[in-house]
Structures are given as C-alpha cells and as structure tokens.
C-alpha cells in the first residue's frame, strides 16, 4: 500500500476501510456473542452452549450490562439457587472457590463438589443457556440478588488479600444494584438490597485507620461517613418498608447505625426488633449470632453471653472468628478478663486474614473495655 492510500480518509493503517456505524455495531455484537459463549462455557464446562446469539443483541432483553446479563443467564431456574449463585460468583464475578466457600460458610471441598455437580447437571440435562427475555427475569431475580449481595459481602469484609475491604467488588455490586433497580423499579427487594449496600458502604473510609487497621464501629469518626450514600440509602429504604423482605430488614438495621449521631445514641432495642423480624424470614446461625450481639448491647453482656454460648456448638459458627470475637468482647465487658483472653486467642486462630489476626492481637494486649457491635463483620 502506498503512503497516499494509508493517509486516505476512511482507511485504516492496515489497509481495511473503517466500518460504518452499522458495521461497528455488528462487529461489537459478534464479539459480545463470543464473549458470552466463552464465559458460559466456563460455567457449564461444556461446548453445548446453544442459542446465545438469539438474544445477544439485546432485542429480547432489557438488561443493558454485559456482566449483569450473564448473571441473569447463569441463574437458570432448572438449577438449585445455591448452584446458580455459586457458579455465577466463581465464573462470572471472578471469586475463587475458597472465597465462594467462605461466603456460604462451607468447607472448600464442599464448594468444589457443589460446582462440579452443577456443571454435570447442566451437561447431562443439556440446560440451554440463553440470555433471558424480559418475561423471564422475575423468576431469576432472587438468584441474581443473592449473587450481588454476596459479591458485595466479599468486598465489604474481604476473606483474603492485604486489606479488609475490596472496594472494586463493593463498587461493582452497587453498580449492578443500580442497574437492577432501574430495570425493575417495582421490585421492592431490589431497592432494599441497594439501600443496604449504600448504607454499609457509606462507612468505608472510617472502617480502617491510616495504617490499614480495623476500627470498630463505636470508634469510627462518623464525620468520614459518606452522607450522600446514607441519604440515598435512606430514601430507597423509605420506598420498601411497606413490604419488607430480608434485604430491606437488613437495610433497616444499617439505617439505625447510620442515623445515630454517636455510638451511644444507637437504638439497640429497635435493632433487636429488626433482628426478630429477620429471624422469622431467615433463621440462619449468623442472623442468630448478630441478634445476640444486639441483645447484649441493649440489655447487657451477661444476657448476651447466655444466648451466645449455645451457639458455640453450631457447626456453621464454631470455627467462625466473629463468634469468638463477639464472645470475647462480651466477656471483657462482664469483667471476665481471663476468659476474654482465651476467647480472643480462639478468634485469632479462626481469623481469615492478617488484618483480622492483628485486630485480635491488639485486643489480647488491651485491658480496656471494647464495645461489641452488631453485624456480620467487625466494622
């Protein structure tokens, strides 16, 4: 090719003409279709991923984001929801098998086996992985929200890495939450989940000190909380309280913290009431543990310990650092320092990250009163 040809408008340096807008759209569509096929084959471990192209141009689906579209596709109703969510977290959201296992509070081999079984079911039943139409979205919504919630949870309280927060994951989850809210504005639990994530993430900058160490909620500088996110979260919460689901109730608990001017102003009795509602919806050991902590803050440490000690035998919680950390703090508040030290040692042994282990090491060296707080994580 001559220099004149290369410089001619409308030609690329490789000698091919620039595509017109329609041609670029067609090329982008082909690339998206290939990406869908590649990612869905990771999910299914199979070449039998059919008809992805039929909806890949977006004409049959209002989902306007590639990653979210794939998550809706992965949450196929032929699979159990735990399998849908595990596959999406592992292969579409980029979490490791170990990270997914910790989110489900199960051993890593159990999670690996769950993923394998799900892929075998997809292959054996030849489940068609097609991007769903708008009419199919509601039946997949529960699984999609669980994916977003757990992705945010891993970002908010990281189970590995150098720090306690993985901001890229929390931001990704919040972005997906906004997209789903725009897509399905009449689904109250979508707004409830987004409210929960915004209210929790509003505390991000205050949750660690300048050295990257965890700061308890009671000790956080509330002037560093993101008031814009709190206001947005509270506005969304107001829209959903008439018909609350589990995410909305958790958002209401987060709102009690967000609206307290100081830690001493927190309405712990209201939080206990919300946990009572949540237990009726989802009676998990973690919810039970969090309720106990709220009871301890409302009534006193001895009342909390009486409810917490039976949870030590729960197979889901007995190796959970938060259970032993909460127990240690209650023991310290009750004046039982030797037992508190033992519980802090146990919490450190169960901790997942260096940041958590350092936090408990500091508590072991401390003789002061440490205020326990509610929630899945420590901050």
C-alpha positions as CSV (number, residue, x, y, z in Angstrom):
1,X,0.0,0.0,0.0
2,X,1.3,3.5,-0.8
3,X,1.6,6.3,1.7
4,X,-1.2,8.1,-0.1
5,X,-3.5,5.1,0.4
6,X,-2.7,4.8,4.1
7,X,-3.4,8.5,4.6
8,X,-6.7,8.5,2.6
9,X,-9.7,9.3,4.8
10,X,-11.8,6.3,5.6
11,X,-8.9,3.8,5.6
12,X,-7.0,2.3,8.5
13,X,-3.3,1.9,8.7
14,X,-3.8,-1.8,7.9
15,X,-5.5,-1.1,4.6
16,X,-9.0,-2.0,5.6
17,X,-11.8,0.5,5.3
18,X,-13.3,1.8,8.6
19,X,-16.7,0.3,9.3
20,X,-19.8,2.4,9.2
21,X,-21.8,2.7,12.4
22,X,-24.0,-0.3,11.5
23,X,-20.9,-2.4,10.7
24,X,-19.3,-1.4,14.0
25,X,-22.5,-2.5,15.8
26,X,-22.4,-5.8,14.0
27,X,-18.8,-6.4,14.9
28,X,-19.4,-5.5,18.5
29,X,-22.3,-7.9,18.6
30,X,-20.2,-10.7,17.3
31,X,-17.5,-10.0,19.9
32,X,-20.1,-10.0,22.6
33,X,-21.6,-13.2,21.4
34,X,-18.1,-14.8,21.5
35,X,-17.5,-13.5,25.0
36,X,-20.9,-14.9,26.2
37,X,-20.1,-18.3,24.7
38,X,-16.7,-18.3,26.3
39,X,-17.9,-17.3,29.8
40,X,-20.9,-19.5,29.7
41,X,-18.8,-22.5,28.7
42,X,-16.7,-21.8,31.8
43,X,-19.9,-22.0,33.8
44,X,-21.1,-25.2,32.1
45,X,-17.7,-26.8,31.3
46,X,-19.4,-27.8,28.0
47,X,-19.4,-26.9,24.3
48,X,-23.2,-27.3,24.4
49,X,-24.0,-23.7,25.0
50,X,-26.6,-23.0,22.4
51,X,-28.5,-20.1,21.0
52,X,-26.7,-17.4,23.0
53,X,-26.7,-15.2,19.9
54,X,-30.5,-15.1,19.7
55,X,-30.7,-12.6,22.5
56,X,-27.2,-11.2,22.5
57,X,-28.1,-8.1,20.6
58,X,-30.3,-7.0,23.4
59,X,-33.5,-7.1,21.4
60,X,-35.1,-9.7,23.7
61,X,-33.8,-8.5,27.0
62,X,-33.9,-5.1,28.8
63,X,-30.7,-6.0,30.7
64,X,-28.2,-3.4,29.5
65,X,-25.0,-4.5,31.1
66,X,-22.8,-7.4,29.9
67,X,-21.9,-8.8,33.3
68,X,-25.4,-8.5,34.7
69,X,-26.9,-10.1,31.6
70,X,-24.6,-13.0,32.1
71,X,-25.6,-13.3,35.8
72,X,-29.2,-13.4,34.8
73,X,-28.3,-16.1,32.2
74,X,-26.4,-18.1,34.8
75,X,-29.3,-18.1,37.3
76,X,-31.3,-20.7,35.3
77,X,-34.4,-21.9,37.1
78,X,-33.5,-25.5,36.3
79,X,-30.7,-25.3,38.8
80,X,-31.0,-25.0,42.6
81,X,-30.4,-21.4,43.7
82,X,-27.3,-22.3,45.7
83,X,-25.8,-23.8,42.5
84,X,-26.8,-20.7,40.4
85,X,-25.2,-18.4,42.8
86,X,-22.0,-20.4,43.3
87,X,-21.5,-20.7,39.6
88,X,-22.0,-17.0,39.0
89,X,-19.7,-16.0,41.8
90,X,-17.0,-18.4,40.7
91,X,-17.0,-18.0,36.9
92,X,-18.7,-14.6,36.2
93,X,-17.7,-12.5,39.2
94,X,-14.1,-13.8,39.4
95,X,-14.2,-15.1,43.0
96,X,-12.1,-18.1,43.9
97,X,-13.6,-21.4,45.0
98,X,-12.2,-20.7,48.5
99,X,-13.8,-17.2,48.6
100,X,-17.2,-18.6,47.4
101,X,-17.0,-21.3,50.1
102,X,-16.4,-18.8,52.9
103,X,-19.4,-16.8,51.7
104,X,-21.5,-19.9,52.0
105,X,-19.8,-20.9,55.3
106,X,-19.0,-24.3,54.0
107,X,-15.6,-26.1,53.5
108,X,-13.7,-25.5,50.3
109,X,-14.1,-29.2,49.1
110,X,-17.8,-29.0,49.6
111,X,-18.0,-25.9,47.4
112,X,-15.8,-27.5,44.8
113,X,-18.1,-30.6,44.8
114,X,-21.2,-28.3,44.5
115,X,-19.7,-26.6,41.5
116,X,-18.8,-29.9,39.8
117,X,-22.3,-31.3,40.4
118,X,-23.9,-28.2,39.0
119,X,-21.8,-28.4,35.8
120,X,-22.6,-32.1,35.4
121,X,-26.3,-31.4,35.7
122,X,-26.0,-28.7,33.0
123,X,-24.2,-31.0,30.7
124,X,-26.4,-34.1,31.4
125,X,-29.7,-32.2,31.1
126,X,-28.4,-30.0,28.3
127,X,-29.8,-27.0,30.0
128,X,-29.9,-24.2,27.4
129,X,-28.0,-21.2,28.5
130,X,-29.8,-18.4,26.6
131,X,-29.9,-14.8,27.7
132,X,-33.4,-14.5,29.2
133,X,-36.1,-12.3,27.8
134,X,-37.8,-9.6,30.0
135,X,-40.6,-12.0,30.8
136,X,-38.1,-14.5,32.3
137,X,-36.3,-12.0,34.5
138,X,-38.6,-12.1,37.6
139,X,-38.2,-15.9,38.1
140,X,-34.4,-15.4,38.1
141,X,-34.3,-12.3,40.3
142,X,-33.9,-14.0,43.6
143,X,-30.7,-15.7,42.5
144,X,-29.3,-12.6,40.9
145,X,-29.9,-10.6,44.1
146,X,-28.1,-13.3,46.1
147,X,-25.1,-13.0,43.7
148,X,-24.9,-9.2,44.1
149,X,-25.3,-9.4,47.9
150,X,-22.6,-12.0,48.3
151,X,-20.3,-10.2,45.9
152,X,-20.8,-7.0,48.0
153,X,-20.2,-9.0,51.2
154,X,-16.8,-10.3,49.9
155,X,-15.8,-6.8,49.0
156,X,-17.1,-5.3,52.3
157,X,-15.4,-7.9,54.5
158,X,-12.7,-9.5,52.4
159,X,-11.9,-13.1,53.2
160,X,-8.3,-12.7,51.9
161,X,-5.8,-10.2,50.5
162,X,-3.9,-7.4,52.1
163,X,-6.8,-5.3,53.4
164,X,-10.2,-5.7,55.0
165,X,-12.0,-4.1,52.1
166,X,-12.0,-4.9,48.3
167,X,-13.5,-1.6,47.0
168,X,-13.6,-2.8,43.4
169,X,-16.1,-5.6,44.4
170,X,-18.3,-3.3,46.5
171,X,-18.4,-0.8,43.7
172,X,-19.2,-3.5,41.1
173,X,-22.0,-4.8,43.3
174,X,-23.5,-1.4,43.9
175,X,-23.4,-0.7,40.2
176,X,-25.2,-3.9,39.5
177,X,-27.7,-3.0,42.2
178,X,-28.4,0.3,40.5
179,X,-28.9,-1.3,37.1
180,X,-31.4,-3.8,38.5
181,X,-33.2,-1.0,40.3
182,X,-33.5,0.9,37.0
183,X,-34.6,-2.3,35.2
184,X,-37.2,-3.5,37.8
185,X,-38.2,-0.4,39.8
186,X,-41.4,-2.0,41.1
187,X,-39.5,-4.8,42.9
188,X,-39.1,-3.6,46.5
189,X,-36.3,-6.0,47.5
190,X,-34.1,-4.7,44.7
191,X,-34.3,-1.3,46.2
192,X,-33.9,-2.8,49.7
193,X,-30.6,-4.5,48.6
194,X,-29.3,-1.3,47.0
195,X,-30.2,0.6,50.2
196,X,-28.4,-2.0,52.3
197,X,-25.2,-1.8,50.2
198,X,-25.2,2.0,50.2
199,X,-25.7,2.3,53.9
200,X,-23.0,-0.2,54.7
201,X,-20.5,1.1,52.1
202,X,-21.0,4.7,53.4
203,X,-18.8,3.7,56.3
204,X,-15.9,2.5,54.2
205,X,-13.4,5.4,54.7
206,X,-13.8,5.2,58.5
207,X,-13.5,1.4,58.9
208,X,-9.7,1.4,58.8
209,X,-7.2,3.8,60.2
210,X,-4.2,5.3,58.3
211,X,-2.2,2.2,58.9
212,X,-4.9,-0.1,57.4
213,X,-6.0,-1.4,60.8
214,X,-9.7,-2.2,61.6
215,X,-11.6,0.4,63.5
216,X,-14.7,-0.8,65.5
217,X,-18.0,0.9,64.6
218,X,-18.1,2.5,68.1
219,X,-14.7,4.1,67.5
220,X,-15.3,5.3,63.9
221,X,-15.1,9.0,63.0
222,X,-18.7,9.5,61.8
223,X,-17.7,12.7,60.0
224,X,-15.9,10.5,57.5
225,X,-19.1,8.6,56.6
226,X,-20.4,9.3,53.1
227,X,-23.6,11.3,53.8
228,X,-24.6,11.2,50.2
229,X,-24.8,7.5,50.2
230,X,-26.6,7.5,53.5
231,X,-29.2,9.9,52.2
232,X,-29.7,7.8,49.1
233,X,-29.9,4.6,51.1
234,X,-32.5,6.0,53.5
235,X,-34.6,7.3,50.5
236,X,-34.6,3.9,49.0
237,X,-35.4,2.3,52.3
238,X,-38.5,4.5,52.7
239,X,-39.8,3.1,49.4
240,X,-39.5,-0.5,50.6
241,X,-40.6,-0.6,54.3
242,X,-44.2,-1.1,53.5
243,X,-43.4,-4.6,52.2
244,X,-40.0,-5.5,53.7
245,X,-38.0,-8.6,52.7
246,X,-34.8,-9.8,54.1
247,X,-32.6,-7.3,52.4
248,X,-34.9,-4.4,53.4
249,X,-34.8,-5.5,57.0
250,X,-31.0,-5.6,57.0
251,X,-31.0,-2.2,55.4
252,X,-33.3,-1.0,58.3
253,X,-30.7,-2.3,60.8
254,X,-27.9,-0.5,58.9
255,X,-30.1,2.6,58.9
256,X,-30.2,2.6,62.8
257,X,-26.5,2.9,62.8
258,X,-26.3,5.4,60.0
259,X,-28.8,7.8,61.7
260,X,-27.2,7.7,65.2
261,X,-25.2,10.8,65.7
262,X,-22.9,8.9,68.0
263,X,-22.4,5.3,69.0
264,X,-24.1,6.0,72.4
265,X,-27.2,7.2,70.5
266,X,-27.8,3.9,68.7
267,X,-31.3,2.4,69.4
268,X,-30.3,-1.1,70.1
269,X,-33.8,-2.2,71.2
270,X,-35.0,-1.2,67.7
271,X,-32.2,-3.3,66.2
272,X,-33.2,-6.3,68.3
273,X,-36.7,-5.9,67.0
274,X,-35.5,-5.8,63.4
275,X,-33.4,-9.0,64.0
276,X,-36.5,-10.7,65.4
277,X,-38.2,-9.9,62.1
278,X,-35.2,-11.1,60.2
279,X,-35.1,-14.4,62.1
280,X,-38.6,-15.1,61.1
281,X,-37.6,-14.7,57.4
282,X,-34.2,-16.4,57.5
283,X,-33.4,-18.3,60.7
284,X,-29.7,-18.7,60.0
285,X,-27.0,-19.2,62.6
286,X,-25.3,-15.9,61.5
287,X,-28.5,-13.9,62.0
288,X,-29.0,-15.5,65.4
289,X,-25.4,-14.5,66.4
290,X,-26.0,-11.0,65.3
291,X,-29.2,-10.7,67.2
292,X,-27.4,-11.9,70.3
293,X,-24.9,-9.1,70.0
294,X,-27.7,-6.6,69.7
295,X,-29.4,-8.0,72.8
296,X,-26.1,-7.7,74.7
297,X,-25.9,-4.0,73.6
298,X,-29.5,-3.4,74.6
299,X,-29.7,-5.4,77.9
300,X,-26.2,-6.2,79.0
301,X,-23.3,-8.6,78.4
302,X,-24.5,-11.4,80.7
303,X,-27.8,-11.6,78.8
304,X,-25.8,-11.8,75.6
305,X,-23.5,-14.5,76.9
306,X,-26.4,-16.6,78.0
307,X,-27.7,-16.6,74.4
308,X,-24.3,-16.7,72.7
309,X,-22.7,-19.7,74.5
310,X,-25.1,-22.3,73.0
311,X,-24.0,-21.2,69.5
312,X,-20.5,-22.4,70.2
313,X,-21.7,-25.9,69.3
314,X,-23.2,-24.9,66.0
315,X,-21.2,-26.5,63.1
316,X,-21.5,-23.3,61.0
317,X,-20.3,-21.0,63.7
318,X,-17.9,-22.9,65.9
319,X,-14.9,-22.0,63.8
320,X,-16.1,-18.5,62.9
321,X,-13.8,-15.8,64.2
322,X,-16.7,-13.4,64.7
323,X,-18.5,-15.7,67.1
324,X,-15.4,-16.0,69.3
325,X,-14.6,-12.3,68.9
326,X,-18.1,-11.3,70.0
327,X,-17.9,-13.6,72.9
328,X,-14.5,-12.3,73.9
329,X,-15.8,-8.7,73.9
330,X,-18.9,-9.7,76.0
331,X,-16.7,-11.5,78.5
332,X,-14.5,-8.4,78.8
333,X,-17.5,-6.2,79.3
334,X,-18.7,-8.5,82.0
335,X,-15.3,-8.3,83.8
336,X,-14.2,-11.9,83.0
337,X,-10.8,-11.0,81.6
338,X,-9.1,-14.4,81.7
339,X,-11.9,-16.0,79.7
340,X,-11.9,-13.0,77.4
341,X,-8.3,-13.5,76.7
342,X,-8.9,-17.2,75.8
343,X,-11.8,-16.2,73.5
344,X,-9.6,-13.6,71.7
345,X,-7.0,-16.2,71.2
346,X,-9.6,-18.5,69.7
347,X,-10.8,-15.7,67.4
348,X,-7.3,-15.0,66.3
349,X,-6.8,-18.7,65.4
350,X,-10.0,-18.7,63.4
351,X,-9.3,-15.4,61.6
352,X,-9.0,-15.5,57.9
353,X,-6.7,-12.5,57.2
354,X,-3.6,-10.9,58.7
355,X,-5.7,-7.7,59.3
356,X,-8.2,-9.7,61.4
357,X,-5.4,-11.5,63.3
358,X,-3.7,-8.2,64.0
359,X,-7.0,-6.8,65.4
360,X,-7.4,-9.7,67.8
361,X,-3.7,-9.5,68.8
362,X,-4.3,-5.9,69.8
363,X,-7.3,-6.9,71.9
364,X,-5.2,-9.5,73.6
365,X,-2.9,-6.8,74.7
366,X,-5.7,-4.5,75.8
367,X,-7.3,-4.4,79.3
368,X,-9.8,-1.7,78.4
369,X,-13.5,-2.2,77.6
370,X,-14.0,-3.0,74.0
371,X,-17.5,-2.3,72.7
372,X,-19.0,-5.0,70.6
373,X,-21.2,-4.2,67.7
374,X,-23.8,-5.8,65.5
375,X,-23.4,-7.2,62.1
376,X,-21.6,-9.9,60.1
377,X,-18.3,-8.1,60.2
378,X,-16.4,-6.3,62.9
379,X,-16.6,-2.8,61.4
